[in-house]
Amino acid sequence: MLTDNKRQDDILIVGLQGELDHHHAVEIRESLDRLLEDASIRHMILNLKHLHFMDSSGIGVFMGRYKTIHKRGGQLCITNINSQLARILEMSGLYRILKVYATVEQAVDGIRGESA
């Protein structure tokens, strides 16, 4: 499920918590898509600090939002990844297309540095 979300200019920062599996993927995908209806959002940071489990359904959620953000010329970044999530992201190949940062603050700095 989504936790807090906040906006910094054209960056949307969203926290995920709990599990991102086939039971929750549709709800999370729909919630993220509602947030992304605002076309002025160019970049998205997903804070995974409180996400404890993810399966292949989560990969699909990330890929769909990546495509939306990529079409806008922006970046989809993920932060605060635990070892279980890191293994799934590495095996899926998502590390090749998503920007990964240790913290939300580093992700914002990374986006701003590349957007400037």
Sine and cosine of phi, psi and omega as CSV:
sin_phi,cos_phi,sin_psi,cos_psi,sin_omega,cos_omega
0.00,0.00,0.38,-0.93,0.03,-1.00
-0.99,0.14,0.63,-0.77,0.12,-0.99
-0.98,-0.22,-0.77,-0.64,-0.03,-1.00
-0.94,0.33,0.49,-0.87,0.17,-0.98
-0.67,-0.74,0.60,-0.80,0.02,-1.00
-0.59,-0.81,0.25,-0.97,-0.08,-1.00
-0.81,-0.59,0.68,-0.73,0.14,-0.99
-0.80,-0.60,0.99,-0.17,-0.07,-1.00
0.84,0.54,-0.91,-0.43,-0.03,-1.00
-0.99,-0.14,0.29,0.96,0.01,-1.00
-0.94,-0.33,0.80,-0.60,0.12,-0.99
-0.97,-0.24,0.79,-0.61,0.01,-1.00
-0.93,-0.37,0.85,-0.53,-0.07,-1.00
-0.80,-0.60,0.74,-0.67,0.10,-1.00
-1.00,-0.08,0.64,-0.77,0.10,-0.99
-0.91,-0.42,0.60,-0.80,0.03,-1.00
-0.65,-0.76,0.37,-0.93,0.06,-1.00
0.99,0.10,-0.82,-0.57,-0.07,-1.00
-0.82,-0.57,0.66,-0.75,0.10,-1.00
-0.91,-0.42,1.00,0.09,-0.04,-1.00
-0.77,-0.64,-0.12,-0.99,-0.08,-1.00
-0.89,0.46,-0.35,0.94,0.03,-1.00
-0.97,0.24,-0.48,0.88,-0.12,-0.99
-0.91,-0.42,-0.17,0.99,-0.13,-0.99
-0.88,0.48,-0.67,0.74,-0.03,-1.00
-0.89,0.45,-0.71,0.70,0.00,-1.00
-0.88,0.48,-0.71,0.71,-0.02,-1.00
-0.92,0.38,-0.69,0.72,0.02,-1.00
-0.86,0.51,-0.72,0.70,0.00,-1.00
-0.91,0.42,-0.64,0.77,0.03,-1.00
-0.90,0.43,-0.70,0.71,0.03,-1.00
-0.90,0.43,-0.66,0.75,0.00,-1.00
-0.91,0.43,-0.59,0.81,0.07,-1.00
-0.88,0.47,-0.67,0.74,0.04,-1.00
-0.90,0.44,-0.60,0.80,-0.04,-1.00
-0.99,0.17,-0.02,1.00,0.10,-1.00
-0.89,0.46,-0.40,0.91,0.08,-1.00
-0.97,0.25,0.97,-0.24,-0.10,-1.00
-0.93,0.37,-0.19,0.98,0.03,-1.00
-0.98,0.19,-0.14,0.99,0.09,-1.00
-0.98,0.18,0.89,-0.46,-0.05,-1.00
-0.97,-0.22,-0.52,0.85,-0.05,-1.00
-0.81,-0.59,0.46,-0.89,0.07,-1.00
-0.71,-0.70,0.70,-0.72,0.11,-0.99
-0.90,-0.44,0.83,-0.55,0.08,-1.00
-0.98,-0.21,0.90,-0.43,0.02,-1.00
-1.00,0.00,0.92,-0.38,-0.08,-1.00
-0.99,-0.16,0.31,0.95,-0.07,-1.00
-0.81,0.58,-0.61,0.79,-0.06,-1.00
-0.95,-0.32,0.26,0.97,0.08,-1.00
-1.00,-0.02,0.88,-0.48,-0.12,-0.99
-0.99,-0.16,-0.37,0.93,-0.06,-1.00
-0.50,-0.87,0.60,-0.80,0.09,-1.00
-0.54,-0.84,0.64,-0.76,0.11,-0.99
-0.89,-0.46,-0.26,-0.97,-0.08,-1.00
-0.89,0.45,-0.39,0.92,0.06,-1.00
-0.89,0.46,-0.58,0.81,0.04,-1.00
-0.91,0.42,-0.59,0.81,0.04,-1.00
-0.87,0.49,-0.67,0.74,0.04,-1.00
-0.89,0.46,-0.64,0.77,0.05,-1.00
-0.88,0.48,-0.73,0.69,0.00,-1.00
-0.89,0.45,-0.69,0.72,-0.04,-1.00
-0.89,0.45,-0.68,0.73,0.00,-1.00
-0.89,0.46,-0.67,0.74,0.01,-1.00
-0.95,0.31,-0.55,0.83,0.08,-1.00
-0.86,0.51,-0.71,0.71,-0.02,-1.00
-0.88,0.47,-0.67,0.75,0.02,-1.00
-0.89,0.46,-0.75,0.66,-0.03,-1.00
-0.92,0.39,-0.65,0.76,0.00,-1.00
-0.87,0.49,-0.64,0.77,0.03,-1.00
-0.88,0.47,-0.44,0.90,0.01,-1.00
-1.00,0.03,0.01,1.00,-0.01,-1.00
0.98,0.19,0.33,0.94,-0.05,-1.00
-0.95,-0.31,-0.18,-0.98,-0.01,-1.00
-0.84,-0.55,0.60,-0.80,0.20,-0.98
-0.96,-0.28,0.86,-0.51,-0.03,-1.00
-0.89,-0.45,0.49,-0.87,0.10,-1.00
-0.81,-0.58,0.56,-0.83,-0.05,-1.00
-0.70,-0.71,0.28,-0.96,0.10,-0.99
0.82,0.57,0.85,0.53,-0.07,-1.00
-1.00,-0.05,0.77,-0.64,0.08,-1.00
-1.00,0.09,0.12,-0.99,-0.11,-0.99
-0.90,0.43,-0.58,0.82,0.01,-1.00
-0.92,0.40,-0.70,0.72,0.02,-1.00
-0.92,0.39,-0.62,0.78,0.01,-1.00
-0.86,0.51,-0.66,0.76,0.00,-1.00
-0.89,0.45,-0.71,0.71,0.00,-1.00
-0.91,0.42,-0.69,0.72,-0.01,-1.00
-0.91,0.42,-0.61,0.79,0.03,-1.00
-0.93,0.37,-0.73,0.69,-0.02,-1.00
-0.90,0.44,-0.56,0.83,-0.05,-1.00
-0.98,0.20,-0.30,0.95,-0.05,-1.00
1.00,0.05,0.08,1.00,-0.02,-1.00
-0.90,0.43,-0.42,0.91,0.03,-1.00
-0.88,0.48,-0.39,0.92,-0.01,-1.00
-0.96,0.27,-0.39,0.92,-0.06,-1.00
-0.90,-0.44,-0.38,0.93,0.00,-1.00
-0.99,-0.13,0.59,-0.81,0.12,-0.99
-0.99,0.11,0.71,-0.70,-0.03,-1.00
-0.87,-0.49,0.76,-0.66,0.01,-1.00
-0.74,-0.68,0.41,-0.91,0.01,-1.00
-0.95,0.32,-0.61,0.79,-0.07,-1.00
-0.73,-0.69,0.29,-0.96,0.08,-1.00
-0.88,0.47,-0.67,0.74,-0.02,-1.00
-0.87,0.50,-0.66,0.75,0.03,-1.00
-0.91,0.41,-0.58,0.81,0.03,-1.00
-0.91,0.42,-0.71,0.71,0.03,-1.00
-0.87,0.50,-0.72,0.69,0.03,-1.00
-0.87,0.50,-0.67,0.74,0.01,-1.00
-0.89,0.46,-0.70,0.72,0.03,-1.00
-0.90,0.44,-0.72,0.69,-0.02,-1.00
-0.90,0.44,-0.61,0.79,0.01,-1.00
-0.92,0.39,-0.57,0.82,-0.01,-1.00
-1.00,0.05,-0.35,0.94,0.00,-1.00
-1.00,0.07,-0.33,0.94,-0.09,-1.00
-0.96,0.28,0.00,0.00,0.00,0.00
